[in-house]
Amino acid sequence: MVGKRIGEILVELGTIKPAALEQAISEQRKTGGSLGEVIIRRGMVSVEELEDILARQHRVPAVNLENCTITPELLQLVPEAYMRKHLLAPVALHDKTLTVAMSSPGDYEVLDELRFMTGKQISPVVTSRTGIQELFDNLFGDKRGERHAPDEHPVDLDAAAVADSNDLGAAVRSLSTSHLEKALD
């Protein structure tokens, strides 16, 4: 599926019909933004379904950022302006490997910049633009400038397990869920 566009994948999987894809593409051209944002807004797929499809498309694990709490230590590694510009967020640090959730995990220039900026090896995971924007709203304040209280139980994604995963999307969701359950105990 690498190299295929998201719309092609959705039609191929039978998630949406070609006519619905054309309508979504038309709306995207009028309103801007990503096709993923349009199909989520139209209720054609959920955020989680889109993240799984993006993971297949890019052949990297998917992460649902609703299950993650970004610690202050992680936020110190990458400036907010850089995160917003490139739609990414650091989600885990394991030894010398920084796991970064990105809407475009195939952007090798950004991966190189992150490697240089942080001095860490970078392990990308994919997430939707919608998920990243919601995370930014919670971390840095939403469009009205309101901050939301972070989850009091940080979730620590095991970067090594993410990197070695064969079932990409399920592995990260499983890690997120198991760590969340441990944090709540």
C-alpha positions in Angstrom: 0.0 0.0 0.0 3.0 2.3 0.1 2.8 4.9 -2.6 -1.0 4.7 -2.8 -3.1 7.6 -1.8 -5.3 7.5 1.2 -8.5 7.7 -0.9 -7.4 4.8 -3.1 -6.7 2.7 0.0 -10.2 3.5 1.4 -11.9 2.5 -1.8 -9.8 -0.6 -2.2 -10.7 -1.7 1.3 -14.3 -1.1 0.7 -14.5 1.5 3.4 -15.9 4.2 1.1 -17.4 4.1 -2.4 -15.7 5.9 -5.3 -18.5 8.4 -5.6 -18.2 9.3 -1.9 -14.4 9.7 -2.4 -15.0 12.1 -5.3 -17.3 14.2 -3.1 -14.8 14.3 -0.3 -12.0 15.3 -2.7 -14.2 18.0 -4.1 -14.9 19.3 -0.5 -11.2 19.1 0.3 -10.4 21.3 -2.8 -12.9 23.9 -1.7 -12.1 24.0 2.0 -8.4 23.1 2.1 -6.9 20.8 4.7 -6.3 17.1 4.3 -8.5 14.5 2.8 -8.3 12.6 6.1 -9.8 15.6 7.9 -12.7 15.8 5.4 -13.6 12.1 5.6 -13.5 12.2 9.4 -15.6 15.3 9.5 -18.1 13.7 7.1 -18.3 10.6 9.4 -16.9 8.3 6.6 -14.3 6.9 8.9 -13.3 7.3 12.6 -10.0 8.8 13.7 -8.9 5.3 14.7 -9.8 3.8 11.3 -7.9 6.6 9.5 -4.8 6.1 11.8 -4.8 2.3 11.0 -5.0 3.1 7.2 -2.2 5.7 7.5 -0.1 3.0 9.3 -0.6 0.6 6.4 0.1 3.3 3.9 3.4 4.4 5.6 4.3 1.0 7.0 4.9 2.4 10.5 2.9 1.9 13.7 -0.1 4.0 14.4 -0.8 5.7 17.7 -4.0 7.2 19.1 -2.9 10.2 21.0 -6.0 10.2 23.2 -4.2 7.3 25.0 -1.0 9.2 25.6 0.1 11.9 28.0 3.0 13.9 26.8 5.3 14.6 29.7 7.0 17.9 30.3 10.4 16.2 29.7 9.3 15.1 26.2 8.0 18.6 25.4 11.4 20.1 26.3 13.0 18.1 23.5 11.1 19.7 20.6 9.9 23.3 20.5 6.2 23.9 20.2 6.5 26.0 17.0 8.4 23.1 15.4 5.7 20.6 16.5 2.9 22.8 15.1 4.7 23.5 11.8 5.3 19.8 11.1 2.3 18.3 12.9 4.3 16.1 15.2 4.7 15.4 18.9 7.2 13.3 20.9 5.4 10.5 22.6 8.1 8.3 24.3 11.7 8.3 25.1 13.4 4.9 25.6 17.2 5.0 26.0 18.4 7.0 23.0 15.3 6.5 20.9 12.7 9.2 20.7 9.3 8.0 19.4 7.6 10.8 17.5 3.9 10.8 16.4 3.6 12.4 13.0 1.0 13.0 10.4 3.7 12.5 7.7 6.1 9.8 9.0 7.7 9.6 5.5 9.1 13.1 5.7 12.8 12.2 5.9 13.9 15.8 6.0 11.9 16.4 9.2 13.2 13.1 10.7 16.8 14.2 10.0 16.1 17.6 11.6 14.6 15.9 14.7 17.6 13.6 14.9 20.0 16.6 14.8 17.8 18.8 17.1 17.4 16.1 19.8 20.6 14.1 19.5 18.3 11.0 19.6 17.5 8.2 17.2 13.9 8.9 15.9 11.3 6.2 15.6 8.3 7.6 13.8 4.7 6.5 14.4 1.7 7.8 12.5 -1.3 9.6 13.8 -4.0 11.7 12.1 -3.8 15.5 11.7 -7.0 15.6 13.7 -5.3 13.7 16.6 -2.3 16.0 16.5 -4.5 19.2 16.5 -6.5 17.9 19.4 -3.3 17.1 21.3 -2.0 20.6 20.7 -5.3 22.1 21.9 -5.0 20.1 25.1 -1.2 20.8 25.6 -0.9 24.4 24.5 -4.5 25.7 24.6 -7.3 25.5 22.1 -8.3 28.1 19.6 -9.9 30.1 22.4 -6.7 30.0 24.4 -8.1 27.6 27.0 -5.8 24.9 28.4 -7.2 21.5 29.3 -6.0 19.5 32.3 -3.6 16.8 31.2 -4.3 13.2 32.2 -2.8 12.6 35.6 -1.5 9.1 34.6 1.2 9.4 31.9 1.4 6.5 29.4 4.9 5.3 28.5 5.0 3.8 25.1 7.8 1.2 24.9 9.7 2.5 21.8 11.6 -0.8 21.4 8.3 -2.7 21.2 6.9 -0.2 18.7 10.0 -0.5 16.5 9.9 -4.3 16.5 6.2 -4.6 15.9 4.8 -6.7 13.0 1.1 -5.8 13.5 1.9 -2.1 13.5 -1.4 -0.3 14.5 -2.5 -3.0 16.9 0.9 -3.1 18.7 0.8 0.6 19.6 -2.8 0.5 20.6 -2.1 -2.6 22.7 0.9 -0.9 24.4 -1.2 2.3 25.0 -4.0 0.3 26.5 -1.8 -2.0 28.7 0.2 1.0 30.0 -3.0 2.9 30.6 -4.5 0.0 32.6 -1.3 -0.2 34.7 -1.4 3.5 35.4 -5.0 3.3 36.5 -4.4 0.4 39.0 
